[in-house]
Amino acid sequence: MKTGKMVLTIIVSVVFLLLAGLAQELVMRLLSLAGVPAWLYHIAGGFIYAVSAYLLVWLFCTKALKEEPAAFCIPKCRIQIKWAVAAVLLPVLVSAVYLLFPGSYVSNPLNTGTKLAFVTRGIFLAGLGAGVVEEMLFRGLLMNVVIKKCGRAVGIVAPSLLFASLHIIGMNFSLLSCVQVMVAGTMVGVMFSLIALEGHSVWNSAIVHAVWNMIIIGGGLTIGTEINEYSISSYVLETRAFLLTGGEFGIESSVVAIIGYLVVSLAAAWMIRRGRQQGGAHRA
């Protein structure tokens, strides 16, 4: 692949992320002005975000790059059971570790409509919407176009660094928090990349990404050092240890979460290696 085409694809991927986000925001605002309840326009917004991004990616792959989306790890939607199981185990086990730490449960006094809005926002916006769109763009277009030009190692690491950096842009974080977010964000990006490559499908990484967001930041139970007013309930940790709390970003950038990302990454890498060995044995 030519360098110009790679650079164009990287730029286009970021533009698509913005365009899909604008489409989502526009639909939700219009529905809100029309008096549609928040829980319903959250559902609509999640679907608009994912569908608009998919259509943009499909058009770009087939018309501009002259390749099928499957060449960029975006085949027809199919999720392997092992990754669906991993999607649940990773955030549940990370959460379970924190619930063993000293802390207290705090429930926000919310009405039924607000609770439903928090849940649908977590499932359809933070979960399915963000999970599908970010995986299609970062582990679909971005990763694979860089792999085609620069090789697998660069293709995995470079988009992961970009993915991590987007989480600190516009945030008034301390230098230490920025470093920790970059480490955690790059590590989780590598994890998603290896999952997508193992099954040649972003749908596997998307389910892991989506379920992680649903459970960790979805608005049901939030774990952190302060009460989250946008969550049904919070588990407020007593510890203020920076590495354990994840600093200003939260437990997603904590050492506990990073260990989880590392374990899943090693498992995916081992599966990729085993698949190559088995493929070589069959060819022999």
PADO-241793 format. One line per 2 residues: number of its first residue (from 1); for each residue x, y, z of C-alpha. Coordinates in steps of 0.1 Angstrom, whole numbers, plus 5000, padded with zeros to 4 digits. Each point is the difference from the previous one (the first is absolute). Example, Ala and Ser with C-alpha at 12.3 -4.5 7.8 and 13.67 -1.06 7.14 Angstrom:
BEGIN
1	5123 4955 5078  5014 5034 4993 .
# end
This chain:
BEGIN
1	5000 5000 5000  5013 5035 4991 .
3	5008 5024 5028  4975 5026 4986 .
5	4971 4975 5002  5010 4990 5036 .
7	5001 5036 5011  4966 5007 4983 .
9	4985 4970 5017  5013 5012 5034 .
11	4985 5035 4995  4967 4985 4986 .
13	4997 4978 5031  5002 5029 5024 .
15	4975 5020 4978  4976 4971 5000 .
17	5002 4998 5038  4990 5037 5001 .
19	4973 4997 4974  4984 4970 5017 .
21	5001 5019 5033  4983 5030 4984 .
23	4973 4978 4985  4993 4985 5034 .
25	4999 5033 5018  4977 5015 4973 .
27	4975 4972 5003  5000 5000 5037 .
29	4995 5037 5002  4971 4999 4975 .
31	4983 4972 5019  5006 5018 5033 .
33	4984 5032 4986  4971 4979 4988 .
35	4994 4989 5036  5013 4964 4995 .
37	5011 4986 5034  5038 4997 5006 .
39	5001 4963 5002  4984 4997 4965 .
41	5023 5025 4983  5030 4984 5016 .
43	4990 4968 4982  4995 5019 4967 .
45	5033 5018 5004  5020 4968 5006 .
47	4986 4985 4968  5005 5031 4979 .
49	5036 5002 5012  5008 4965 4991 .
51	4980 4998 4967  5013 5033 4986 .
53	5036 4991 5008  4995 4966 4983 .
55	4986 5015 4969  5028 5025 4998 .
57	5026 4973 5004  4983 4977 4975 .
59	4998 5028 4974  5037 5009 5005 .
61	5012 4965 4998  4981 4990 4969 .
63	5001 5033 4981  5032 5016 5010 .
65	5023 4971 5010  4983 4976 4976 .
67	5001 4972 5026  4973 4982 5020 .
69	4997 5010 5036  5010 4964 5010 .
71	5035 5009 4988  5001 5024 5030 .
73	4987 4975 5025  4964 5012 4995 .
75	4982 4969 4987  4963 4992 5005 .
77	4991 5003 5036  5008 4968 5019 .
79	5014 4997 5035  5020 4971 5013 .
81	4987 4985 5032  5034 5001 5017 .
83	5002 5038 4996  4965 5005 5012 .
85	5009 4981 5031  5032 5020 5004 .
87	4980 5032 4995  4980 4992 5032 .
89	5029 4986 5021  5024 5028 4995 .
91	4979 5029 5015  4983 4977 5025 .
93	5033 4988 5014  5016 5035 5001 .
95	4969 5013 5018  5001 4971 5024 .
97	5036 5008 5010  4989 5036 5009 .
99	4970 4988 5019  5024 4982 5023 .
101	5016 5033 5009  4987 5021 5029 .
103	4972 5023 4989  4963 5008 5002 .
105	4970 4997 4978  4980 5032 4992 .
107	4968 5000 4981  4988 5031 4983 .
109	4964 5010 5006  4986 4997 4965 .
111	4966 4995 4985  4993 4971 4976 .
113	5003 5021 4969  5035 5012 5009 .
115	5012 4965 5009  4987 4987 4967 .
117	5018 5029 4982  5033 4992 5018 .
119	4997 4963 4991  4992 5006 4963 .
121	5027 5026 4997  5025 4974 5014 .
123	4988 4972 4977  4993 5018 4967 .
125	5023 5031 5001  5030 4991 5021 .
127	4997 4963 4993  4988 4989 4965 .
129	5004 5034 4983  5035 5008 5012 .
131	5011 4963 4999  4990 4994 4964 .
133	5010 5034 4985  5034 5002 5017 .
135	5009 4964 4991  4990 5004 4964 .
137	5021 5031 4996  5030 4993 5023 .
139	5003 4962 4997  4984 4998 4965 .
141	5011 5028 4977  5028 5015 5019 .
143	5018 4969 5012  4998 4981 4968 .
145	5010 5028 4977  5031 5006 5021 .
147	5007 4962 5001  4999 4999 4962 .
149	5026 5028 4998  5022 4996 5031 .
151	4995 4965 5013  4980 4984 5028 .
153	5020 5014 5030  4996 5037 4989 .
155	4964 4993 4989  4992 4989 5035 .
157	5019 5026 5020  4995 5032 4980 .
159	4962 5000 5000  5000 4990 5036 .
161	5021 5031 5009  4976 5022 4981 .
163	4971 4983 5017  5016 5007 5034 .
165	5008 5036 4992  4964 5008 4991 .
167	4991 4992 5036  5021 5029 5013 .
169	4993 5026 4974  4981 5029 5015 .
171	5003 4985 5036  5016 5021 5027 .
173	5020 4970 5013  5032 5001 5020 .
175	5032 4988 4983  4999 4968 5020 .
177	4964 4993 4991  5008 5006 4963 .
179	5029 4975 5002  4978 4974 5016 .
181	4972 5005 4975  5024 4997 4971 .
183	5014 4967 5014  4965 4986 5008 .
185	4985 5013 4967  5028 4986 4979 .
187	4998 4966 5018  4963 4997 4996 .
189	5004 5010 4963  5025 4973 4996 .
191	4976 4975 5016  4972 5010 4977 .
193	5023 4998 4970  5012 4964 5009 .
195	4964 4989 5005  4990 5014 4966 .
197	5030 4984 4983  4994 4966 5017 .
199	4966 4996 4985  5006 5023 4970 .
201	4969 5019 5012  4994 5033 5018 .
203	4968 4986 5013  5019 4979 5025 .
205	5018 5031 5014  4968 5020 4997 .
207	4982 4977 5024  5029 5001 5025 .
209	5001 5038 4997  4962 5004 5003 .
211	4995 4978 5030  5030 5016 5018 .
213	4984 5034 4995  4966 4988 5011 .
215	5013 4986 5033  5028 5023 5009 .
217	4985 5034 4989  4965 4990 4990 .
219	4981 5018 5028  4989 4970 5021 .
221	5027 4997 5026  5030 5023 4997 .
223	5032 4993 5020  5023 5029 5009 .
225	5011 5024 5026  4969 5023 4998 .
227	4963 4996 4996  4990 5000 4964 .
229	4968 5021 4996  4994 4984 4965 .
231	4998 4965 5014  4973 4981 5018 .
233	5024 4991 5027  5037 5004 5009 .
235	5025 4980 5019  5022 5027 5015 .
237	5035 4987 5007  5019 5010 5032 .
239	5034 4996 4984  5015 5030 4982 .
241	5030 4981 4987  5006 5014 4965 .
243	5009 4967 4983  4969 4983 5015 .
245	4975 5028 4993  5012 5008 4965 .
247	5004 5037 5010  4978 5026 4983 .
249	4988 4976 4973  4988 4973 5023 .
251	5004 4963 5004  5002 4994 4962 .
253	5036 5013 5002  5008 4982 5033 .
255	5026 4973 5004  4973 4975 5007 .
257	4984 5007 4966  5034 5001 4983 .
259	5007 4965 5013  4966 4989 4986 .
261	5009 5014 4966  5033 4983 5001 .
263	4986 4966 5008  4975 5002 4972 .
265	5026 5013 4976  5023 4971 5008 .
267	4972 4975 4995  4991 5015 4966 .
269	5037 5000 4990  5003 4964 5010 .
271	4969 4991 4979  5014 5018 4970 .
273	5033 4982 5004  4983 4966 5004 .
275	4979 5007 4969  5031 5007 4980 .
277	5017 4968 5012  4969 4979 4992 .
279	4997 5017 4966  5037 4992 4993 .
281	4996 4964 5011  4970 4996 4977 .
283	5019 5014 4970  5029 4977 5008 .
# end
